[in-house]
Each structure stands twice: as C-alpha cells, then as structure tokens.
Amino acid sequence: MARILLLLASKFIFLSILSSSGVIRCTRGENNDDHGFIQSLDRESMGLKKEKLSQFRIYWHDIVSGHNATSIQVVRPSNASATGFGIINMIDNPLTLGPNLSSKLVGRAQGFYALSSQEEVGLLMSMNFAFTEGKYNGSTITVLGRNPVFNKVREMPVIGGSGLFRFARGYVQARTNTFNLTSGDAIIEYTCYVMHY
C-alpha cells in the first residue's frame, strides 16, 4: 500500500511540474480559458489600423540652475561617491524642436533620473515625453533605460505610450548637444524611433 501511495505521489509531483512549466496545459475547451478575466480582442474592433514607424528629433533641456529650474534634486546620496551614486532628480524639462530654449516648445519630459552606477556616471532614466503640439497634443511616449552619460550615443527603450502613441514600442538615441560645466545645465538631442498604430 505504501508503495502504491509513493508511486501515486511521484506521478502527481511529476505532472504538477510539467503543468506548471507549460508542457501540459489543462483547458476547458477552445473558447474558454482558465482566466475568465482575460479575453482576446480583434485589433480593428479597437480602431487600431496598420502599425507604422515614426521618427522625430527633439531637444531635452535639463535646467538645474536658477530660479526656474526644471530639474530638482530630491534625494542626496548617503556617501561621497565619485559618480554621484544615489542622487535622484525629478524633472519637468522642456522639449523643443531646436537646440535653443527659445525654439518651438512641443512638449515636456516628466519623470526622474537617478545616478545608478558606482563605476561610471550612469543614469537610470524614467520619463514620459508628454507632447503638447498639433495632433500629438495629449499623447505620450515612455522612456525607461540606462544612460551612460559620457558615451557619445546612448540608446534607451521606448516601453509604451498613450493617445496617438498607444501600444508604442521602440527606442531613443540621446546625444549631448551642450553641457555647461559651471551651471550643470544640459541640452540633449533625442532622436526617437517609435512603432505605433
């Protein structure tokens, strides 16, 4: 009897492992799934047409100096790291069509960046590009990624979006246009490649 129970227990464990790893699936039929709260949708029923690739260039103005700073340090590091490890800045940076702050404003970069490397000056960027111009007014793309600031070109993923950029994915390339060593202000050129509907 003990031998039968041991055999049944080992078969149950084996089948449980196969089931949890996806090798064996238990279903209730073709039209039902195990999760009644999830359903498949047709893209067209949501008004989504053919996916397209958009490319655009904007300039990100990180202003840390003066009375109208758009980038404010909200966390100071607990140690004296040479790389600034631990610093976090909250941002509401202007996005313009040209490198001059006086050029046409097309949106804001809102979010934060954190100095996240102990080996080099490397940032974790988490921000939304919130557009305010033309047909893209109210639409956003979300950028989340690593930014090693002394590299000539830094690539970060676009992980989502809203409005006309709903279901967005892609990447941005950041290049430093100017960096003022005295004030700490920077202008960064962002070239964006975004797949969306």
WOJOBEL-V487879 format. One line per field, one symbol per residue. phi: phi as a letter, one per 20 degrees, with the letter a starting at -180 (. if undefined). A space follows every 50 residues. Layout:
phi = ???
This chain:
phi = .fffffffffffffffffffenfdcecdpfedcfcfedbecegffemedf fcddcbccdddedddnfdfdccfdcefeceffemgofcdecbefdcfcfe fffgfdrcedqbccfdceebecdedcbdeeecdlfegneccddbrecffe ffcddcfedrabmfdgmfbqbcddcfebceffenfbcdedddcceae
